[in-house]
Amino acid sequence: MAHSQYDQFLQEATTADDHSDSPLGRDRLYGLYTSWCFLRQEAPRPESTFWAAMKKKHIHPGRNGLRMTGPAAADYILASCPGLV
């Protein structure tokens, strides 16, 4: 079975954490996706397309039980807070 780009993104850049007090919201989840695409040297799809795909996977901003993980998480954090470097 072929995995979509979004399946790969979720597998490589997120982890489930049902006990998290701060799940990934709209901006952070899409930002993580764009960082993941950057690292893979792929063009990110438009935000509306991304959210349509997430909706099909029953992933909603703010109540998804997801946390960042992996190289895309590090890239996103460093890009979001350039003063850390």
HELIX and SHEET records of a PDB file:
HELIX    1   1 GLN A    5  ALA A   13  1                                   9    
HELIX    2   2 ARG A   26  LEU A   39  1                                  14    
HELIX    3   3 GLU A   47  LYS A   56  1                                  10    
HELIX    4   4 GLY A   70  SER A   80  1                                  11    
HELIX    5   5 PRO A   82  LEU A   84  5                                   3    
SHEET    1   A 2 THR A  14  ALA A  16  0                                        
SHEET    2   A 2 LEU A  66  MET A  68 -1                                        
END                                                                             
